[in-house]
Amino acid sequence: MTDTPQTDRNPWAVFLIFLRLGLTSFGGPIAHLGYFRDEFVTRRKWLSERSYADLVALCQFLPGPASSQVGIALGLSRSGYAGALAAWAGFTLPSAMALILFALGLASYGDAMPSGVLHGLKVVAVAVVAQAVWGMARNLCPDAPRITLMAAAACFVLLLPSAWGQVGVIAIAAAIGLLLFKPQQGAAHDPLPIAMRRRAGLFWLTLFFALLLGLPLLTAVFPHQALAMVDAFYRAGSLVFGGGHVVLPLLQAEVVPSGWVGNDAFLAGYGAAQAVPGPLFTFAAFLGASMNQAPTGWLGGLICLLAIFAPSFLLVAGALPFWERLRRNTRTQAALLGINAAVVGLLLAALYQPVWTSAIHAPQDFGLALVALVALMFWKLPPWLVVVGSGVAGGLLSVTL
């Protein structure tokens, strides 16, 4: 493996590399991982092909946004904790800022925008989530037991629509995975080029669980809107297995029933989030900026953005020292097979409620969603173009019908 310039190890250089990716990486988590491979394995040779595959496997094993976690780990490998923060900031801030500006524009000028445009954004969310369900189901539910687990998970969370109901489904699915599945040992691999002490890993994992368990207690003892927001978004970032789209049901259960964000604004923002580059978790910045109670605007967006990504930092730094042992543990892998099937069920339930029920009210809505789905899945059009087209089509339909 050839050496890279020493300047690549400067946190500022890491930030600029990831900023370019954050401005240009359209297409969702799988596309992001492809961009990272081209940049850091093929071009810059920061790590080998096998090491990169192993890093992707680790981040898919952890809850949270896999592509962002891969970026955080790559920054950590080049420039320590400062590099991890620089990589995250460069990759995340462009889309976060764009979505906060969209939220502020929606709050200030939403009445001036044709209602059909916003409805078109809600309709395109149907196509985006349906595409995610289909792709994840093909990869994560290839046999009858996992398809059954997926369907059972969807029914369960539709009957018990709460964040804790979803957590319960994940826990039950992990137990079922341990009983049902017998994964094989992994293939040969190269060790990850990231040296961390186990003591440091234990510290970060302890902090992760302390916040996960302690924030709800703090919120109960000291009721404050900002603390409640941190609790809700930290919990969502901690419990999402399967990628960015799966955060949709968790966030919806947190912010819509509580009245923090209206359901129409929630779905319009989710549609808009498909049109920006970078990680889908930056949808949290839109929600924070759209809050009906202070803090809102830029401060609310920043609070929610940091809260939802904080678990990713803690889990990546905490798991890396133990990954070599974890990756060989077949019981851990079996539990993960069950969890992955269940999260497809969570997303399937979200496709029905709130996405479908809030957007599809008439035949023309179904037709627009179908066209958007075909454009995404078979025409392979860029997501941002499909989002813009759906907004325009929604506006035209509202005028003509």
Secondary structure, DSSP 8 states (H G I E B T S, - for coil): -----GGGGSHHHHHHHHHHHHHH--S-HHHHHHHHIIIIIIIS-SS-HHHHHHHHHHHHHSSS-HHHHHHHHHHHHHHHHHHHHHHHHHHHHHHHHHHHHHHHHHHHHTTTS-HHHHHHHHHHHHHHHHHHHHHHHHHH--SHHHHHHHHHHHHHHHHS-SHHHHHHHHHHHHHHHHHH------------S----HHHHHHHHHHHHHHHHHHHHHHHHS--HHHHHHHHHHHHHHH--SSGGGHHHHHHHHHTTTTSS-HHHHHHHHHHHTTSSS-GGGHHHHHHHT-SSSS-HHHHHHHHHHHHHHHHHHHHHHHGGGHHHHTT-HHHHHHHHHHHHHHHHHHHHHIIIIIIHHH--SHHHHHHHHHHHHHHHTS---HHHHHHHHHHHHHHHHHH-
